[in-house]
Amino acid sequence: GQAPPMGTSLCRRPDGDPLWRLCHPTAGGANEDLKIKPSTCYDPFLWDRVISVELALDSGTWETMLAAPEAEAYVMGDFRFDTMEITNVAIRIKGGSSISEIAAGGTNRFSFKVDFNKYVPLQKLCGFGKVFLHNGWGDPSLLREHLAFRLARSLGLPAPRSAFVDLTVAGQHLGVYLMVEPVDDDVFLEENFINDKGDLYEAGAPAGTLEDLGTTYGDYPGFDLKTNQGATDHGALLAFIQALNHGPPETWPLVLRINDTLRYLAWNTVLTNLDSYNGTGANYYLYEEDGVFSLIPWDTDKAFGAHDCGCGPDALLNFALDEPTCGPLAERPLLEKLLAVPEYSSKYRGYVEALLSGGFEPATFALWKEAAADIIRPKLEEGVYFQSVDAFEAALNDGTEPDPFGLQLFVVERSGHLADQLSGAAPTTHGGLGNCPPETR
């Protein structure tokens, strides 16, 4: 799901070690492990190792953050990444509602946002102006977000990259985190779109459902503009929403990248990723390129059935293929409109099938999952990680209470249910009501 950095190749040692590594290819001789030179800038999202990261804060600053974590206020500190150090960076706790739960649990293992150029203009980490350090709260496997993004990229979607890091903050070891690439105009938009100067919105409720809420940008709370602040009239966004809700199908390609949207919807459906457009109407980005919008995955730690929308385990595993919404289908016009067009519905099903025969195929997924688990397993420590190491192992496979699914169990069961739906052996709709309507929850 991610190409090796320029000048490297993917290799494995001939001594039986199953771990894939990044190497320098040496023609006619043995491959050499990739060695990072001190002070050399390189792609920070290497995926074959756990990278040492330290947020260097003085004790007083750290105590101030811990005294009011929900303030999510920036403080100044230094960022040490492997052999590199960047000084005077902005650091804040992030996480929304999970912050209070973490604090109540008696741990300092919060998620963090690091902004390299807030205090020092143009300062970056090898081209990146920001990074996010996610703690895996609610995910004993620590892999949901990493694997969900990898599956998205395997389907041809633009999706953030991620890397595993071993984090220390103010001298306190917090253990394995997932460092996630930001969706912004530093690197992501430039690498994934021809024109990286368009309007970028982070979507949240209520506007994120893309229903027609009005004719002005103020009618759409929940859309957070991330680029071109003060330089856009939001006309492209408003035109897109009106065309989607009221325009004929032939106008939709003028405002929406149809194939990429169908890929995004298929990916959400297969993973029963409901803390997203299909469910909460949140946790995705909308990017406008010359008036045409794309949906970009974000915040996928609730994928693989971890956000239930009030559904029970059986309903999550059998989530309807042609009506993959938590509420009424009409409340998600992107799904309702596109899947009503036979050509688009056929393409959507083709993308579902591509995932089922690709990375979501149980044997293939097991390889991906175990490759990632092998990387972080040696770094897990009892008393640092939220759950026990035994809970990590269970979450990789069959899961434990109160979590309904281990990763492998979910993939095996979900792929079987989807195969039944595709073959006609199981229903794919619920009469427009969506999955788990309130009277049946």
C-alpha positions as CSV (number, residue, x, y, z in Angstrom):
1,G,0.0,0.0,0.0
2,Q,3.0,2.3,0.0
3,A,6.0,2.5,-2.3
4,P,9.5,2.2,-0.8
5,P,11.3,5.6,-0.7
6,M,13.4,6.6,-3.7
7,G,16.7,4.6,-3.8
8,T,15.4,1.8,-1.6
9,S,13.7,-1.6,-2.1
10,L,11.7,-4.0,-0.1
11,C,13.6,-7.1,1.1
12,R,13.7,-9.8,3.7
13,R,16.6,-11.5,5.3
14,P,17.5,-15.0,4.1
15,D,17.8,-16.4,7.6
16,G,14.0,-17.0,8.1
17,D,13.3,-13.6,9.7
18,P,9.7,-12.9,8.4
19,L,9.9,-9.1,8.8
20,W,10.0,-7.1,5.6
21,R,12.6,-4.3,5.7
22,L,13.8,-1.3,3.6
23,C,17.1,-2.0,2.0
24,H,19.6,-0.5,-0.5
25,P,19.6,-2.7,-3.6
26,T,23.1,-3.9,-4.4
27,A,23.4,-5.6,-7.7
28,G,25.2,-8.9,-7.7
29,G,25.5,-8.9,-3.9
30,A,23.6,-9.2,-0.7
31,N,21.1,-6.4,0.0
32,E,22.1,-3.9,2.7
33,D,19.8,-2.7,5.4
34,L,18.8,1.0,4.9
35,K,20.9,3.1,7.3
36,I,19.8,6.5,8.2
37,K,22.6,9.0,8.6
38,P,22.4,11.6,11.4
39,S,20.9,14.9,10.3
40,T,19.8,13.4,7.0
41,C,16.2,14.2,6.1
42,Y,14.2,11.3,4.9
43,D,10.6,10.2,4.6
44,P,9.4,10.1,8.2
45,F,6.6,7.7,7.4
46,L,8.8,4.6,7.1
47,W,6.6,1.5,7.9
48,D,9.1,-1.2,8.7
49,R,10.3,-0.1,12.1
50,V,9.3,1.7,15.3
51,I,11.0,5.2,15.3
52,S,12.0,6.9,18.6
53,V,10.2,10.2,19.1
54,E,10.5,12.6,22.1
55,L,8.5,15.7,22.9
56,A,10.9,17.6,25.1
57,L,9.1,19.8,27.6
58,D,10.1,21.2,30.9
59,S,8.4,19.6,33.8
60,G,6.3,22.8,34.6
61,T,4.9,23.0,31.0
62,W,4.0,19.3,31.1
63,E,2.3,19.7,34.5
64,T,0.3,22.6,33.1
65,M,-0.9,20.5,30.1
66,L,-1.9,17.7,32.4
67,A,-3.8,20.0,34.8
68,A,-6.1,21.1,31.9
69,P,-5.9,18.6,29.1
70,E,-9.3,19.4,27.6
71,A,-8.1,23.0,26.9
72,E,-6.0,21.5,24.1
73,A,-3.8,24.5,24.4
74,Y,-0.5,24.8,22.5
75,V,2.8,24.9,24.4
76,M,6.4,25.2,23.1
77,G,8.8,22.4,23.2
78,D,11.4,20.5,21.1
79,F,10.7,17.5,18.8
80,R,13.3,14.7,18.6
81,F,12.7,12.3,15.8
82,D,15.3,9.5,15.5
83,T,18.6,11.4,15.1
84,M,16.9,14.7,14.2
85,E,15.8,17.5,16.5
86,I,13.5,20.4,15.7
87,T,13.3,23.2,18.4
88,N,10.6,25.6,19.3
89,V,7.6,23.5,18.0
90,A,4.0,23.9,19.1
91,I,2.6,20.8,20.9
92,R,-1.0,20.3,22.2
93,I,-3.1,17.4,23.5
94,K,-5.9,16.4,21.1
95,G,-8.7,13.9,21.1
96,G,-12.1,15.6,21.8
97,S,-14.3,13.6,24.1
98,S,-11.7,10.9,24.7
99,I,-9.5,13.3,26.6
100,S,-11.7,13.3,29.7
101,E,-12.0,9.5,29.6
102,I,-8.2,9.1,29.4
103,A,-7.6,11.6,32.2
104,A,-10.2,9.8,34.4
105,G,-8.4,6.6,33.7
106,G,-5.3,7.9,35.5
107,T,-3.0,7.8,32.5
108,N,-1.1,10.5,30.6
109,R,-1.2,8.6,27.4
110,F,-3.0,11.4,25.4
111,S,-2.9,11.9,21.6
112,F,-0.9,14.9,20.4
113,K,-0.7,17.3,17.5
114,V,2.7,18.8,16.7
115,D,2.9,22.0,14.6
116,F,6.5,22.7,13.5
117,N,5.9,26.1,12.0
118,K,3.4,27.8,14.4
119,Y,6.2,29.6,16.2
120,V,9.0,29.4,13.6
121,P,7.7,30.2,10.1
122,L,8.5,27.6,7.4
123,Q,10.0,25.2,9.9
124,K,9.2,21.6,8.9
125,L,10.0,17.9,9.5
126,C,11.4,16.8,6.1
127,G,8.7,18.8,4.3
128,F,5.8,18.2,6.8
129,G,4.5,21.2,8.7
130,K,2.6,19.1,11.2
131,V,2.2,15.5,12.4
132,F,-0.3,13.7,14.6
133,L,0.6,11.2,17.3
134,H,-2.4,8.9,17.9
135,N,-2.6,6.8,21.1
136,G,-4.8,4.0,20.0
137,W,-7.5,4.8,22.6
138,G,-10.2,2.2,22.4
139,D,-8.2,0.0,20.0
140,P,-6.3,-2.7,21.8
141,S,-4.7,-3.8,18.5
142,L,-3.2,-0.4,17.9
143,L,-3.6,-1.3,14.2
144,R,-7.1,-0.3,13.1
145,E,-6.2,3.1,11.7
146,H,-3.0,2.0,10.1
147,L,-4.6,-1.0,8.3
148,A,-7.7,1.0,7.3
149,F,-5.6,3.6,5.6
150,R,-3.5,0.9,3.9
151,L,-6.7,-0.7,2.6
152,A,-7.9,2.7,1.3
153,R,-4.6,3.2,-0.6
154,S,-4.8,-0.3,-2.0
155,L,-8.1,0.7,-3.6
156,G,-6.5,3.8,-5.2
157,L,-7.8,6.3,-2.7
158,P,-5.7,9.3,-1.5
159,A,-5.2,8.4,2.2
160,P,-2.8,9.5,4.9
161,R,0.4,7.5,5.5
162,S,1.3,6.3,9.0
163,A,4.3,5.1,10.9
164,F,4.9,3.6,14.3
165,V,6.8,5.5,16.9
166,D,7.9,4.9,20.5
167,L,7.0,8.1,22.3
168,T,8.5,9.9,25.3
169,V,7.0,13.1,26.6
170,A,8.8,15.3,29.2
171,G,10.9,12.3,30.2
172,Q,7.9,10.0,30.6
173,H,7.8,7.0,28.4
174,L,4.3,6.6,26.8
175,G,5.0,3.7,24.5
176,V,3.9,2.8,21.0
177,Y,1.9,5.4,19.1
178,L,0.8,5.8,15.4
179,M,2.2,8.9,13.7
180,V,-0.2,10.0,11.0
181,E,0.4,12.2,8.0
182,P,-1.7,15.4,8.0
183,V,-4.1,16.1,5.2
184,D,-2.9,19.6,4.2
185,D,-1.2,21.6,1.5
186,D,2.4,20.9,2.7
187,V,2.8,17.4,1.2
188,F,-0.5,15.5,1.0
189,L,-2.4,17.7,-1.5
190,E,0.7,18.2,-3.7
191,E,1.4,14.4,-3.9
192,N,-2.2,13.4,-4.5
193,F,-3.7,16.1,-6.7
194,I,-2.6,18.0,-9.8
195,N,-3.8,21.3,-8.4
196,D,-3.0,21.7,-4.7
197,K,-4.4,25.2,-4.3
198,G,-8.0,24.3,-3.8
199,D,-10.4,24.6,-0.8
200,L,-9.9,21.9,1.8
201,Y,-12.6,21.3,4.4
202,E,-12.6,19.0,7.4
203,A,-16.2,17.6,7.6
204,G,-18.2,17.1,10.8
205,A,-21.8,17.0,11.8
206,P,-24.3,18.3,10.9
207,A,-23.0,19.6,7.6
208,G,-21.0,16.5,6.9
209,T,-24.1,14.6,5.8
210,L,-24.1,16.8,2.6
211,E,-27.8,17.4,2.9
212,D,-29.1,20.7,1.7
213,L,-29.1,22.9,4.8
214,G,-29.3,26.3,3.0
215,T,-27.7,28.6,0.4
216,T,-24.9,30.2,2.5
217,Y,-21.8,28.8,4.1
218,G,-23.1,29.8,7.5
219,D,-25.9,27.3,7.0
220,Y,-23.3,24.5,7.2
221,P,-21.8,24.3,10.7
222,G,-19.4,21.4,10.8
223,F,-17.3,22.3,7.8
224,D,-13.9,23.6,8.9
225,L,-12.0,25.3,6.1
226,K,-8.3,24.4,6.3
227,T,-6.9,26.3,3.2
228,N,-7.6,29.6,1.5
229,Q,-9.0,31.1,4.7
230,G,-10.2,34.6,3.8
231,A,-9.7,34.0,0.1
232,T,-12.7,31.8,-0.8
233,D,-16.4,32.6,-1.1
234,H,-17.2,28.9,-0.6
235,G,-19.1,29.0,-3.9
236,A,-17.7,25.7,-5.1
237,L,-18.9,23.9,-2.0
238,L,-22.4,25.4,-2.1
239,A,-22.6,24.5,-5.8
240,F,-21.6,20.9,-5.1
241,I,-24.2,20.5,-2.4
242,Q,-27.0,21.9,-4.5
243,A,-26.0,19.8,-7.5
244,L,-25.9,16.7,-5.5
245,N,-29.2,17.2,-3.8
246,H,-31.2,18.7,-6.7
247,G,-29.3,18.4,-10.0
248,P,-29.7,15.6,-12.5
249,P,-27.0,12.9,-12.6
250,E,-25.3,14.3,-15.7
251,T,-24.3,17.4,-13.6
252,W,-22.6,15.4,-10.8
253,P,-19.3,14.8,-12.6
254,L,-18.9,18.6,-12.9
255,V,-18.7,18.9,-9.1
256,L,-17.6,15.4,-7.9
257,R,-14.9,12.9,-8.7
258,I,-17.4,10.1,-9.2
259,N,-15.0,7.0,-9.3
260,D,-13.0,8.1,-6.3
261,T,-16.2,8.8,-4.4
262,L,-17.5,5.3,-5.2
263,R,-14.2,3.9,-4.0
264,Y,-14.5,5.8,-0.7
265,L,-18.1,4.6,-0.2
266,A,-17.1,1.0,-1.0
267,W,-14.2,1.2,1.4
268,N,-16.4,2.5,4.2
269,T,-19.0,-0.2,3.6
270,V,-16.6,-3.1,3.5
271,L,-14.9,-2.0,6.8
272,T,-18.3,-1.0,8.4
273,N,-16.5,2.3,9.1
274,L,-19.4,4.2,10.7
275,D,-17.6,7.1,12.4
276,S,-17.5,8.5,8.9
277,Y,-19.8,9.8,6.1
278,N,-21.9,6.6,6.3
279,G,-22.7,7.0,10.0
280,T,-21.8,10.1,11.9
281,G,-21.3,12.4,8.9
282,A,-17.9,13.2,10.2
283,N,-14.2,12.3,10.0
284,Y,-13.4,12.9,6.4
285,Y,-12.1,15.7,4.2
286,L,-13.6,17.4,1.2
287,Y,-11.1,18.8,-1.3
288,E,-12.0,21.0,-4.2
289,E,-9.8,20.8,-7.3
290,D,-10.9,23.3,-10.0
291,G,-14.5,23.1,-8.7
292,V,-14.6,19.3,-8.5
293,F,-14.7,17.6,-5.0
294,S,-13.0,14.5,-3.6
295,L,-13.6,12.7,-0.3
296,I,-10.5,11.9,1.7
297,P,-10.5,9.3,4.6
298,W,-9.6,10.5,8.1
299,D,-9.6,9.3,11.7
300,T,-10.2,5.6,11.0
301,D,-9.6,4.2,14.5
302,K,-13.3,3.1,14.6
303,A,-13.1,1.1,11.4
304,F,-13.7,-2.7,11.4
305,G,-17.0,-2.3,13.2
306,A,-15.7,-0.5,16.3
307,H,-18.4,2.3,16.0
308,D,-21.7,0.5,16.4
309,C,-24.3,3.3,15.6
310,G,-26.5,1.4,18.0
311,C,-26.3,-1.8,16.1
312,G,-25.5,-5.2,17.6
313,P,-22.5,-7.3,16.4
314,D,-24.5,-9.4,14.0
315,A,-26.0,-6.3,12.3
316,L,-22.5,-4.7,12.0
317,L,-21.2,-7.8,10.3
318,N,-24.2,-8.0,7.9
319,F,-24.3,-4.2,7.3
320,A,-26.3,-3.7,4.1
321,L,-24.3,-3.4,0.9
322,D,-26.7,-1.1,-1.0
323,E,-27.9,0.8,2.1
324,P,-24.8,1.2,4.3
325,T,-26.1,3.9,6.5
326,C,-26.9,4.1,10.2
327,G,-30.1,6.1,9.7
328,P,-32.4,6.5,6.7
329,L,-30.7,6.4,3.4
330,A,-32.3,9.7,2.4
331,E,-30.2,11.4,5.1
332,R,-27.0,10.5,3.2
333,P,-27.6,11.9,-0.3
334,L,-24.2,10.9,-1.6
335,L,-25.1,7.3,-1.1
336,E,-28.8,7.6,-2.0
337,K,-28.2,9.5,-5.2
338,L,-25.1,7.7,-6.6
339,L,-26.3,4.1,-5.8
340,A,-29.6,4.8,-7.6
341,V,-27.7,5.2,-10.9
342,P,-27.1,1.6,-12.3
343,E,-23.7,2.5,-13.8
344,Y,-22.5,3.9,-10.5
345,S,-24.0,1.1,-8.5
346,S,-22.2,-1.4,-10.6
347,K,-18.9,0.4,-10.2
348,Y,-19.4,0.6,-6.5
349,R,-20.0,-3.1,-6.3
350,G,-16.9,-3.7,-8.4
351,Y,-14.8,-1.7,-5.8
352,V,-16.3,-3.8,-3.0
353,E,-15.3,-6.9,-4.8
354,A,-11.8,-5.5,-5.4
355,L,-11.3,-5.1,-1.7
356,L,-12.8,-8.6,-1.0
357,S,-10.3,-10.2,-3.4
358,G,-7.4,-7.9,-2.4
359,G,-6.3,-6.6,1.0
360,F,-9.6,-7.6,2.8
361,E,-9.3,-11.2,1.7
362,P,-8.8,-13.0,5.0
363,A,-5.4,-14.7,4.2
364,T,-4.0,-11.5,2.6
365,F,-5.3,-9.4,5.5
366,A,-3.7,-11.8,8.0
367,L,-0.3,-11.2,6.3
368,W,-0.7,-7.4,6.5
369,K,-1.9,-7.5,10.1
370,E,0.9,-9.8,11.3
371,A,3.6,-7.8,9.4
372,A,2.5,-4.7,11.3
373,A,2.1,-6.6,14.6
374,D,5.6,-8.0,14.3
375,I,7.0,-4.5,14.1
376,I,5.3,-3.1,17.3
377,R,5.1,-6.3,19.4
378,P,8.7,-6.0,20.8
379,K,8.0,-2.4,21.9
380,L,4.9,-3.1,23.9
381,E,5.3,-2.9,27.6
382,E,2.9,-3.7,30.4
383,G,2.1,-0.7,32.5
384,V,2.6,1.7,29.5
385,Y,0.2,0.5,27.0
386,F,-3.6,1.1,27.7
387,Q,-4.4,-2.5,27.9
388,S,-2.4,-5.6,28.6
389,V,-0.2,-7.2,26.0
390,D,-2.5,-10.2,26.1
391,A,-5.3,-7.9,25.1
392,F,-3.2,-6.8,22.1
393,E,-2.8,-10.4,21.0
394,A,-6.5,-11.1,21.4
395,A,-7.5,-7.9,19.5
396,L,-5.5,-9.1,16.5
397,N,-7.6,-12.2,16.2
398,D,-10.9,-13.0,18.0
399,G,-11.1,-10.1,20.4
400,T,-12.3,-9.9,24.0
401,E,-15.2,-8.4,25.9
402,P,-16.3,-5.6,25.8
403,D,-14.9,-5.2,22.2
404,P,-17.1,-7.2,19.9
405,F,-14.5,-8.0,17.2
406,G,-10.9,-8.9,16.9
407,L,-9.5,-7.7,13.6
408,Q,-9.1,-11.2,11.9
409,L,-12.5,-12.3,13.2
410,F,-14.2,-9.2,11.8
411,V,-12.5,-9.6,8.3
412,V,-13.4,-13.3,8.1
413,E,-17.1,-12.8,9.1
414,R,-17.6,-9.5,7.2
415,S,-16.2,-10.9,4.0
416,G,-18.5,-13.9,4.2
417,H,-21.6,-11.8,4.8
418,L,-20.7,-9.5,1.9
419,A,-20.1,-12.5,-0.4
420,D,-23.7,-13.6,0.5
421,Q,-25.1,-10.2,-0.3
422,L,-23.2,-10.0,-3.6
423,S,-24.5,-13.4,-4.6
424,G,-28.1,-12.6,-3.7
425,A,-28.2,-15.0,-0.8
426,A,-28.8,-12.2,1.7
427,P,-30.7,-8.9,1.5
428,T,-28.7,-5.7,0.6
429,T,-31.3,-3.1,1.6
430,H,-33.8,-2.3,4.4
431,G,-36.5,-0.5,2.5
432,G,-34.7,2.9,2.9
433,L,-34.6,2.8,6.7
434,G,-30.9,2.2,6.9
435,N,-29.4,-0.4,9.3
436,C,-30.6,-0.9,12.8
437,P,-33.5,1.7,12.8
438,P,-34.4,3.0,16.3
439,E,-37.3,0.7,16.8
440,T,-35.1,-2.4,16.4
441,R,-32.0,-1.3,18.3
